[in-house]
């Protein structure tokens, strides 16, 4: 007569332990967090590059405005738009219009709308790209002064 063996429940089950599953989840969450952080940084850098290109366009528009016989101090976002020198409205990547003000001493002040001042990460990214081409005004707004 054959002896019948009684199996213990769960003794030969195959699969993952709880620790292995948790470790896989933690690694997955870290990878996703890294991807999200990289995406946010890439978006900030893309917006900063757009602003620098926009400011280059604004400076060229003010120079065209002056070459057309107008004074630098009369160059504002409104006069440039009304004269057809820039698009109306000319907005930053954050949806707010740039504030443009030409000065009598041959500079143009450009305030980037929609972001905070010099402590803001977006303003810091723009400042890093502008370098010495413009002077940054510390304060509650992100303002740059370009020579004409």
KOLKOL-470055 format. One record per residue (C-alpha): chain; z, y, x. Coordinates in Angstrom, 1 decimal. Example, Ala and Ser with C-alpha at 12.3 -4.5 7.8 and 13.67 -1.06 7.14 Angstrom:
BEGIN
kette, up, north, east
A, 7.8, -4.5, 12.3 $
A, 7.1, -1.1, 13.7 $
//
This chain:
BEGIN
kette, up, north, east
A, 0.0, 0.0, 0.0 $
A, -1.0, 3.4, 1.2 $
A, 1.6, 6.1, 1.6 $
A, 0.8, 9.3, -0.1 $
A, 1.6, 12.4, 1.8 $
A, 2.9, 15.4, -0.1 $
A, 1.6, 18.6, 1.3 $
A, 3.9, 21.6, 1.7 $
A, 2.5, 24.6, -0.2 $
A, 0.8, 27.3, 2.0 $
A, 1.3, 25.3, 5.2 $
A, -2.4, 25.0, 6.0 $
A, -3.8, 28.1, 4.4 $
A, -6.2, 30.1, 6.4 $
A, -6.5, 33.9, 6.3 $
A, -5.1, 37.1, 7.7 $
A, -1.4, 37.9, 8.0 $
A, 0.0, 41.0, 6.5 $
A, 0.3, 42.6, 9.9 $
A, -3.4, 42.0, 10.7 $
A, -4.4, 43.6, 7.4 $
A, -2.1, 46.6, 8.0 $
A, -3.4, 47.0, 11.5 $
A, -7.0, 47.0, 10.2 $
A, -6.2, 49.6, 7.6 $
A, -4.5, 51.9, 10.1 $
A, -7.5, 51.7, 12.4 $
A, -9.9, 52.4, 9.5 $
A, -7.9, 55.4, 8.5 $
A, -7.9, 56.8, 12.0 $
A, -11.6, 56.4, 12.3 $
A, -12.1, 58.2, 8.9 $
A, -9.8, 61.0, 10.0 $
A, -11.7, 61.4, 13.2 $
A, -15.0, 61.6, 11.3 $
A, -13.6, 64.2, 8.9 $
A, -12.3, 66.3, 11.8 $
A, -15.6, 66.1, 13.6 $
A, -17.4, 67.2, 10.4 $
A, -15.1, 70.2, 9.9 $
A, -15.6, 71.3, 13.5 $
A, -19.4, 70.9, 13.2 $
A, -19.5, 72.9, 10.1 $
A, -17.4, 75.7, 11.7 $
A, -19.7, 75.8, 14.7 $
A, -22.8, 75.8, 12.5 $
A, -21.4, 78.8, 10.5 $
A, -20.5, 80.6, 13.7 $
A, -24.0, 80.2, 15.0 $
A, -25.5, 81.5, 11.8 $
A, -23.2, 84.6, 12.0 $
A, -24.3, 85.3, 15.6 $
A, -27.9, 85.0, 14.6 $
A, -27.3, 87.3, 11.6 $
A, -25.6, 89.8, 13.8 $
A, -28.6, 89.8, 16.1 $
A, -30.8, 90.4, 13.1 $
A, -28.5, 93.3, 12.0 $
A, -28.6, 94.9, 15.4 $
A, -32.4, 94.7, 15.5 $
A, -32.5, 96.1, 11.9 $
A, -30.4, 99.1, 12.9 $
A, -32.6, 99.7, 16.0 $
A, -35.7, 99.6, 13.7 $
A, -33.9, 102.0, 11.3 $
A, -33.2, 104.4, 14.2 $
A, -36.8, 104.1, 15.5 $
A, -38.0, 105.1, 12.0 $
A, -36.4, 108.5, 12.6 $
A, -33.0, 107.9, 11.0 $
A, -29.6, 108.6, 12.7 $
A, -27.4, 105.7, 13.9 $
A, -24.5, 107.0, 11.9 $
A, -26.5, 106.7, 8.7 $
A, -27.0, 102.9, 9.2 $
A, -25.0, 101.0, 6.6 $
A, -25.5, 97.8, 4.8 $
A, -26.7, 99.8, 1.8 $
A, -29.1, 102.1, 3.6 $
A, -30.6, 99.2, 5.6 $
A, -31.1, 97.1, 2.4 $
A, -32.5, 100.1, 0.5 $
A, -34.9, 100.8, 3.3 $
A, -36.1, 97.2, 3.5 $
A, -34.7, 96.6, 7.0 $
A, -32.5, 93.7, 5.8 $
A, -32.3, 91.5, 2.8 $
A, -30.1, 92.6, -0.1 $
A, -27.5, 91.2, -0.2 $
A, -27.2, 90.0, 3.3 $
A, -24.3, 87.5, 3.1 $
A, -22.3, 85.5, 5.6 $
A, -22.1, 81.7, 5.3 $
A, -18.9, 82.2, 3.3 $
A, -20.7, 84.1, 0.6 $
A, -19.5, 87.6, 1.2 $
A, -21.7, 90.5, 2.4 $
A, -21.5, 91.8, 5.9 $
A, -20.3, 95.4, 6.2 $
A, -22.5, 97.4, 8.5 $
A, -21.6, 100.8, 9.9 $
A, -23.6, 102.6, 12.5 $
A, -21.7, 105.2, 14.6 $
A, -22.6, 108.5, 16.2 $
A, -21.8, 107.1, 19.6 $
A, -24.6, 104.6, 19.5 $
A, -22.9, 101.5, 18.3 $
A, -23.0, 99.4, 15.2 $
A, -19.8, 97.9, 13.7 $
A, -20.4, 94.6, 11.8 $
A, -17.6, 93.1, 9.7 $
A, -18.0, 89.5, 8.7 $
A, -17.1, 89.0, 5.1 $
A, -15.3, 86.1, 3.6 $
A, -13.1, 85.1, 6.5 $
A, -9.8, 86.3, 8.0 $
A, -9.2, 88.4, 11.1 $
A, -8.9, 87.5, 14.8 $
A, -6.5, 84.6, 14.2 $
A, -8.9, 82.9, 11.8 $
A, -10.6, 79.7, 13.3 $
A, -14.0, 80.9, 12.1 $
A, -13.6, 84.4, 13.7 $
A, -12.4, 82.7, 16.9 $
A, -15.5, 80.4, 16.9 $
A, -17.8, 83.5, 16.4 $
A, -16.0, 85.4, 19.2 $
A, -16.5, 82.5, 21.6 $
A, -20.3, 82.6, 20.9 $
A, -20.7, 86.3, 21.1 $
A, -19.0, 86.6, 24.5 $
A, -19.4, 90.0, 26.1 $
A, -22.3, 91.1, 23.9 $
A, -19.9, 92.8, 21.5 $
A, -16.4, 94.0, 21.3 $
A, -14.0, 92.3, 18.9 $
A, -11.6, 94.5, 16.9 $
A, -8.3, 92.8, 16.4 $
A, -6.9, 93.0, 12.9 $
A, -7.1, 91.6, 9.4 $
A, -10.9, 91.5, 9.4 $
A, -13.4, 89.9, 11.8 $
A, -15.2, 93.0, 13.1 $
A, -17.6, 93.2, 16.0 $
A, -19.0, 96.3, 17.7 $
A, -22.4, 96.1, 19.3 $
A, -24.0, 98.7, 21.6 $
A, -27.5, 99.9, 20.4 $
//
